[in-house]
């Protein structure tokens, strides 16, 4: 606006002297700059059941304080680290079968081949998966599950959920967990070996996550929001990775 007023002032001053001068080209009018669009704010998380989720979150915290954390402390304090590592490797080896199957369902045959190579190497040379020989050979483990597969297929996440004992999930991821349970051989074992194996895996998983849980507790005033956002971001990145792998294969054809 100041620039326009200045131009008009100068024109008014010199206009009399230009009255008899040679005409000059008419100046182009100033064009208003295009409005700058503000960056869109990220969509808020779909936390439709937040009151119930927060109650379940508090319940899980109570179970952790009374039962899980003492068991993890005993597990980490009594069991040697190499045994705990072996237990984790054993369950990771079983998980690789499931991960490879889901990569196949996503159309990622090359990644599935690596998953199944890990299973073959770790089950044989690695003594039924107790030693992660595959990682030493460059066959690194990646995450994958049916929830990710549903996301790659275009199924929306649905509302965020907190499940008892399990923790963060969504409607889509809960459907994926249901498929996992239905296809897990442990589901059809007798009660004692079934619950023993599942309990051991849960205990080792929580023991591995103990350091991260401490970091979460120290990083946020509202742990519920911090855990929710962290979980949803992780799941989004997993689906994005699956989609990018699918696009790369289609472009290569």
N, C-alpha and C positions, 0 to 999 in steps of 0.2 A: 504493500500500500504506500509506504514512504517513497518507494522508487517511482510509482505512478505520479504522485504529487510533485516530486522533483522534476519529472519530465514535463509536466504541464506548466510548471513555473518557468522553466528554461524556454519553453516554446512561447509563452506569453511575452517574455522579455525580448526575444530576437525576432518575433513575427513581423514588426514594422519594417525592419531592415530587409526582410526577405520578400516583402510585398511585391517589389518590382524585379526581383532576381529571377534567374532561370528556375523554372519549376524543378523540384527534386522528386525522386521516387517516394511514393507513400510508404511509410514504415508499416511493417506487419504488426498487427496488434499482439500484445503479449498474451501468450496462451497460459492459462492457469495450470500449474503442475498437477499431475495426477495424484489423487489422494493415496497416501501410503497405507496399505492394509496392515493392521496389527496382527501379529501372529496369534493364531487361534489357540486358546487354552486347551490343554489336554482334557479329554472327557473324564468326568469323575468315575471312579470305580463303581461297578454294579454291585453295591452292597445292600441289596434289598432287605436282607434279614439281619441287619447289623445288631439290633438289640439281642436277638437270640444268639448270634455269633459271639457277641461280647460275653454273654453269660457262659457259653460253652468254652470260650477262651479262658475265662476265669476258672471254670471247672477243671480244664486241662492243667492250668497252673497249679491248682490244688493237688491234683493227682501226681504231678511231677514232684512237688515239694514233699509229699508224704510217702510216695512209693518209688517213682521212677528215678529221681535223683539219688536217693540212698542206694538203690540197686546199681546204678551206673558207677557210683563212687566205690562200691565193693568190687564191681567188675574190673574197673580200671586199677584198683589198688591191689587186688589179689592175682588176677590173671596176667601172666607175662605179656609184654607188648607183642612178641612174635606170634603168640597164640591168638591174640585179638586180631592181629593183621591177617592171620590165616583164616580166621572165621569170617572176617569181612571179605576176603578174596573168594572164599567158597560161595558165599551168597551172591557176590558180584558175578561169578561165573554162571550161576543159575539164571541171574537176571539178564545176562548177555543173550541167552536163548530167546527170551521174551523181547529184548531190544531188537535183535536181528529180525524176528518175525514182524515187528512193527515197521522196521525200515523197508521190508519187502512190501508190506501193505501200502506204504507211502510211495512205492515205485523206486526206491533208492537201493537198487541191487548191489552197487559197488560198496556202499557202506554196510549193507547186510552181510556181504561176503567177509568183510573185516570182522564183524561181530561173530560170525560162525567160525572163522579162523581162530579167534581168541578162545572160543569154547573148545575147539579141537585141541589146541596147543596146551591150554591150561588144564584141561581134563586129563590129558595124558602125561606130558612132561611136567606139568605143574601139580601133579598128584591130586586129582579130582578137584582142582581149582584152588588148593590151599596156597599155591605160589602163583603170582601173576607173571608168568613167563612171557605172555603176549606183549605186555607193556615194554619189557626189555627188548623185544624184537621190533618195536615200533608200532605194534598193533594196540593203539591206545583206546581205552574205554570211553564211550560217550553215553549220554542219557537218551532214553527213548521209551515211550509207552503208548498205550492206546489213546490216552487223552490227547497226546501230541498228534497221533494219526487222525483223530477226529477233527482237530484243528486244521490240519493240512487238507482234509477233505471239505473244509468250509463250514464245519459245525461251530456256531458261536459258543463263547465260554459260558454264558448264562450267569446267574447271580453267584457271588462269592459265598463260600460256606466254610464254617469251622466244624470239623468232625471230631467227635469224642476220641481221645487218645491219639488220633492220626494228625489232626491239626488242619492247616490251610488246604482248601480245595475249591472247586467250582462245580456247578452242575455237570459240566462236560467232563471234568477230571474225575468226578465221582462215578460217572458212567464208565470211564476208562478203568477205574479201580475195580468196578463190579466185574468187568470182563476179565481182568487179571485174576481175581479170586476164582471166577468160574473155570479158568483154564489152568489154575495152579494145582499140580498133583497133590500138594499138601492138604488141599481142601477135602480130598477124598480118603485121606489116611484115617486111622483110628485116632481118637481124641488125644491121647497122650503124646504120640510122636508128632501129630499135627500141631498142637498148641506149643509143644516144646520147641520145634523148629521155628515157628512163627515168633514165639517169644524171644528166642535167642537172636533172631535177625533184628527184631525191634530194639532189643537191648544194645546190640552192636551199632545199629544205625544211630541211636540216641547218643551213644558214647562218642561216635565219630563227630556228631554235630555239637558236642558240648562246648567246644571253643567258640563256635559261631553263636551259640545261644548267649554266652557271656558278652560277646561283642554287641549283639542286638540289645541286651539289657542295658548296656552302657551308652548306646548310641541314640536313644530316643526317649522322649518324655512319655509318648503314647506308644507303647510297644505293639498294641493291636494294629494301629495304622501302619507302623513301620513294617511289621511282619506281612500284613496284607499287601502293601505296595511292592515289597520285595518279591513275594511269591508270584503275584500277577505279572511282574516284569520278567521274572525268570520263565514263566510259562509262555509269555508272549515271544520271548527270544527263541525258545525251543521250536515253536510253531513257525516263526519266521525263518529259522535255519532249515526246517523241513521244506518250506515253500521254495526257498532259494535253491536248494538242491534239486527240487523237482523242475524248476525253470531251467536250470543249467543243463539237465539231461535232455529236456525237450529242445533246447537250442542246439545241442550237439547232434541231434538226429538229422 
